[in-house]
Amino acid sequence: MSGASKGSESVKTPVWRLQRSPVESVKPPVQRSPVSISWEQSLVEAATAIYEGRVDVASEILTHLSAGPNPMGNSEQKLMGYMLSALKSRVNPVDYPPPVAELFTEEHLLSVRSLYDVSPCFWLGFRAANLAILEAASEQPSTNKLHVIDFAIGRKEQYDSLLYELSMRQAGNQFTLNITTLADSIIGAERLRMIGDRLSKVAAVMGVRLVFNIVSQKLSELSRDSLGCEPDEVLAVNLAFKLYRMPDERVSAKNTRDELLRRVKGLAPQVVTLVEQEMNGNTAPFPMRVGEALAYYRALLESLESKFVRYDSERATRAEEGLSRKLVNLVACEGRDRVERCEVFGEWRDRMGMAGFELKSVGRVVAKYLEAGFAFPLQEGFTVKEENGVVCFGWLGRTITVASAWH
């Protein structure tokens, strides 16, 4: 299956603009050195040797690469260091234990949120999800009630923006925004209460009535009644960066990923928003997974070096720390220990289709937003492209995230 986009045109002016026509992938303006190509090839050779059971050959390659200087100064050096750690963990998990439990810690949660905050490829994905939700609300002007079910509030600022947009659309008829979120082992009820208290203060300033509910339920118990859904409200489900952390049929016969989608479909929402990283980190054979990780994380780490991101160097550094754990876990682990299982959009499209969903074009909604004058400066190198109804956010020809909407 193919992804939504493996390439997009490099932005020529520092303005976020929607690119409508299909374009070919472009190479970054700075050519990679033969040395960097050599170590990447060596890493893929080591991965191939591991895959074929020639662990001694892989160990020799990794020992040779580790002997060289690696000051971890730029994105290329960081990528090499992360991948060396990953492959060493794969070969010898006793001496080099891979991060598994670490991906459920408060520290990692803060790192991921830092990534969502500083990288346009991520926070623009949340913005696209908001636009799709607002579009669904505008399609039912007879009601001023909007209910959003969020299974993992990844970025609380998403709802700051949504409250602001609703306040601008009230026209004397006060909106009610009902947010229902589910507590789990990663985001506990106490943290969610803090988010709810903060959003209540924002809502009071915006003049929007906010109802914030926290529920603790098993997946099998989810229903419109248990989630407090009302017949006269617009119901939206936000799945931004949720599904990639859920086990699928390759991990468990229960397949909680597909079960969640079936449960969501049973809620009969007006819109479901899906934002995910564009990377085949689940089904590809091990050497291909390593090659995919090298290409994806190279682009992502390079983008974090841009001036646009580095104005907040503390959060950018924290985001990189989280990326190192994500990459090592992706490469070193299998089964339930591989916590994150990213897919390309083609896989998500098929999975959503099997659950009974139909794609609802979000590209047109984003285009309307830009045409209304809400464009803003964005550093050259970041790209935004509409493709077949979805919106792809990327860096120098590589798609990083894809936002889509469904009904």
Stockholm file with secondary structure:
# STOCKHOLM 1.0

chainA/1-407         MSGASKGSESVKTPVWRLQRSPVESVKPPVQRSPVSISWEQSLVEAATAIYEGRVDVASEILTHLSAGPNPMGNSEQKLMGYMLSALKSRVNPVDYPPPVAELFTEEHLLSVRSLYDVSPCFWLGFRAANLAILEAASEQPSTNKLHVIDFAIGRKEQYDSLLYELSMRQAGNQFTLNITTLADSIIGAERLRMIGDRLSKVAAVMGVRLVFNIVSQKLSELSRDSLGCEPDEVLAVNLAFKLYRMPDERVSAKNTRDELLRRVKGLAPQVVTLVEQEMNGNTAPFPMRVGEALAYYRALLESLESKFVRYDSERATRAEEGLSRKLVNLVACEGRDRVERCEVFGEWRDRMGMAGFELKSVGRVVAKYLEAGFAFPLQEGFTVKEENGVVCFGWLGRTITVASAWH
#=GR chainA/1-407 SS CCCSCSCCCCCSSSBCCCBCSCCCCCCCSSCCCHHHHHHHHHHHHHHHHHHTTCHHHHHHHHHHHHHSCCCCCSHHHHHHHHHHHHHHHHHCTTTSCCCSGGGGSHHHHHHHHHHHHHCHHHHHHHHHHHHHHHHHHHTCTTCCEEEEEESSCCCTHHHHHHHHHHHHTCTTSCCEEEEEEECCSSSCHHHHHHHHHHHHHHHHHHTCEEEEEEECCCGGGCCTTTTTCCTTSEEEEEEETTGGGSCCTTTCTTCHHHHHHHHHHHTCCSEEEEEEECCCCSSSCHHHHHHHHHHHHHHHHHHHTSHHHHTTHHHHHHHHHHHHHHHHHHHHCCGGGCCCCCCCHHHHHHHHHHTTCCEECCHHHHHHHIIIIICCBCCTTEEEEEETTEEEEEETTEEEEEEEEEC
#=GC SS_cons         CCCSCSCCCCCSSSBCCCBCSCCCCCCCSSCCCHHHHHHHHHHHHHHHHHHTTCHHHHHHHHHHHHHSCCCCCSHHHHHHHHHHHHHHHHHCTTTSCCCSGGGGSHHHHHHHHHHHHHCHHHHHHHHHHHHHHHHHHHTCTTCCEEEEEESSCCCTHHHHHHHHHHHHTCTTSCCEEEEEEECCSSSCHHHHHHHHHHHHHHHHHHTCEEEEEEECCCGGGCCTTTTTCCTTSEEEEEEETTGGGSCCTTTCTTCHHHHHHHHHHHTCCSEEEEEEECCCCSSSCHHHHHHHHHHHHHHHHHHHTSHHHHTTHHHHHHHHHHHHHHHHHHHHCCGGGCCCCCCCHHHHHHHHHHTTCCEECCHHHHHHHIIIIICCBCCTTEEEEEETTEEEEEETTEEEEEEEEEC
//
